[in-house]
Amino acid sequence: MSDLPVGVQWRPFGGRQRLATRGDPVYGEPVDAEGWRVWDTNRSKVGALLEKHGDPGFEPNSGVLYLGAATGTSVSHLADMGLLVYAVELAAYAAGALLEVSESRPRLFPIIADARQPAGYAGTVEADLSWLIQDVASADQAQIATANRRFLADDGMSIIFIKARSIDATASPATVFADVEARLEDTYEITARVAMDRTHEDHRAVIAKVR
Amino acid sequence: MDGEGPVPWYATDGYGDSTEQRGAMPQRWPAMAVASGVSDSVDEYYDELHSHLRSQLRTEVREVSEAEDVELLRTERLLQAIEAAVGDVSDRCDDLAPPDGMEAPPAYTVGRAAEAALHDHTEGLRELIDHLTRRVSPNLRAIAGPRLSAQLIEEAGGLQRLARKPSGTVQVLGAESALFAHLQGRGTSPKHGVIYTHPAVRHASQADRGTVARVLAGKLSIAARIDYYRGSPDEEFIADVRRRLREVRR
């Protein structure tokens, strides 16, 4: 098992070691006597990435823009780790869940907005953040990552979860990945690629730094 | 090229004001808010942002459930209309049913096929109601089930109206004719309306039924209020109600 960021630990739950952070439970996950709650890596791609790849370099108090926060599983754990998280989600029906998750997390900032229109939240999300984490099921994933570069500091990093089938269900995933990565190249320099599914085919995480 | 730049959230009602045309480059808002005296410290700035964004979200929650509760109410009405039609078609078919050993008239066969097709569609609508209640009224759904939740919202004329009704009214929703008869001096006051279909009421003994209905109606009105004002499931409340209903059934 590789290194973990501050605020995340392997803890025993039901006889096996699982990733955990410390905070109020939000989706019915188990909590141990010391207040650590399981980070369900089936529900959270960031959790799965930590499991597969180790710490991408998260540091406490650094700022994150998270696009595609959905009902808030991943962002709740990131906030538990002491990161400052702007959580953007398009689906208005996620608002109720994000409201719950942010209640006990004073540095988790939920925003219902369209990640394809960063102008819509440029008056809310601050500049010079350390991380852009993107998990959107959209055909223009490279374009979204490029347009949201504006929130990152010059030494900022991004993690982009690419789901091949959301982009083109007919092309081979390898072709789709190559195409998305080529379109990221102007703005980002890719430093790592992590296969996110067992077959390594459909789902990839790309870690990149700002050029 | 940078025009006027974005207006920060703290100078507007929402998420700030910016467009790609006039310039939408984010700024270091926390430092700017402190420098311009809007916040006393960066920590205070973040606390204010947090509370501002959460109140924005509360508005979103209300808007979503307001639009969807109308869809739910109309879906329930459509389901009731189709169920009534199924019953009607079935009765007319029974009229045409042939005596034993005789061949059925053609209209009978057509009628039964229509009945089966309509019945299939009620299944689809029940699934829709199941789905809609998860979003519109998760607390009510956890206590009353999807169908009864939809019926209550339909009887009340929407989630907001249901949330504002006293629990005594919720108890007799759907029993208006019996209630008005009672108020005009005919008959006893009704013990329950549509909540009769709830297992806790239906399975209560005749003597306990009024008590169970009253307790249940109280919990349902609280559930409707949580659904309307907060919008997300309150697991503690739901577990408490289930416990209370088990006690009262004994």
Chai-1 contact restraints between the chains, C-beta under 6 A:
chainA,res_idxA,chainB,res_idxB,connection_type,confidence,min_distance_angstrom,max_distance_angstrom,comment,restraint_id
A,A92,B,E60,contact,1.0,0.0,6.0,A-B,restraint_1
A,A92,B,V64,contact,1.0,0.0,6.0,A-B,restraint_2
A,Y93,B,V64,contact,1.0,0.0,6.0,A-B,restraint_3
A,Y93,B,R135,contact,1.0,0.0,6.0,A-B,restraint_4
A,A95,B,L57,contact,1.0,0.0,6.0,A-B,restraint_5
A,A95,B,E60,contact,1.0,0.0,6.0,A-B,restraint_6
A,A95,B,V61,contact,1.0,0.0,6.0,A-B,restraint_7
A,G96,B,V61,contact,1.0,0.0,6.0,A-B,restraint_8
A,G96,B,G231,contact,1.0,0.0,6.0,A-B,restraint_9
A,G96,B,S232,contact,1.0,0.0,6.0,A-B,restraint_10
A,L99,B,L57,contact,1.0,0.0,6.0,A-B,restraint_11
A,E100,B,S232,contact,1.0,0.0,6.0,A-B,restraint_12
A,P106,B,H50,contact,1.0,0.0,6.0,A-B,restraint_13
A,F109,B,L53,contact,1.0,0.0,6.0,A-B,restraint_14
A,P110,B,L53,contact,1.0,0.0,6.0,A-B,restraint_15
A,P110,B,L57,contact,1.0,0.0,6.0,A-B,restraint_16
A,I112,B,E60,contact,1.0,0.0,6.0,A-B,restraint_17
A,A119,B,S18,contact,1.0,0.0,6.0,A-B,restraint_18
A,A119,B,T19,contact,1.0,0.0,6.0,A-B,restraint_19
A,A119,B,E20,contact,1.0,0.0,6.0,A-B,restraint_20
A,A119,B,A24,contact,1.0,0.0,6.0,A-B,restraint_21
A,Y121,B,Y15,contact,1.0,0.0,6.0,A-B,restraint_22
A,A122,B,P6,contact,1.0,0.0,6.0,A-B,restraint_23
A,A122,B,S18,contact,1.0,0.0,6.0,A-B,restraint_24
A,A122,B,A24,contact,1.0,0.0,6.0,A-B,restraint_25
A,A122,B,P26,contact,1.0,0.0,6.0,A-B,restraint_26
A,G123,B,P6,contact,1.0,0.0,6.0,A-B,restraint_27
A,G123,B,V7,contact,1.0,0.0,6.0,A-B,restraint_28
A,G123,B,P8,contact,1.0,0.0,6.0,A-B,restraint_29
A,G123,B,W9,contact,1.0,0.0,6.0,A-B,restraint_30
A,G123,B,G16,contact,1.0,0.0,6.0,A-B,restraint_31
A,G123,B,D17,contact,1.0,0.0,6.0,A-B,restraint_32
A,G123,B,S18,contact,1.0,0.0,6.0,A-B,restraint_33
A,T124,B,W9,contact,1.0,0.0,6.0,A-B,restraint_34
A,T124,B,Y15,contact,1.0,0.0,6.0,A-B,restraint_35
A,T124,B,G16,contact,1.0,0.0,6.0,A-B,restraint_36
A,V125,B,P26,contact,1.0,0.0,6.0,A-B,restraint_37
A,E126,B,P26,contact,1.0,0.0,6.0,A-B,restraint_38
A,E126,B,R28,contact,1.0,0.0,6.0,A-B,restraint_39
A,E126,B,W29,contact,1.0,0.0,6.0,A-B,restraint_40
A,A127,B,P26,contact,1.0,0.0,6.0,A-B,restraint_41
A,A127,B,Q27,contact,1.0,0.0,6.0,A-B,restraint_42
A,A127,B,R28,contact,1.0,0.0,6.0,A-B,restraint_43
A,R150,B,M25,contact,1.0,0.0,6.0,A-B,restraint_44
A,F151,B,P26,contact,1.0,0.0,6.0,A-B,restraint_45
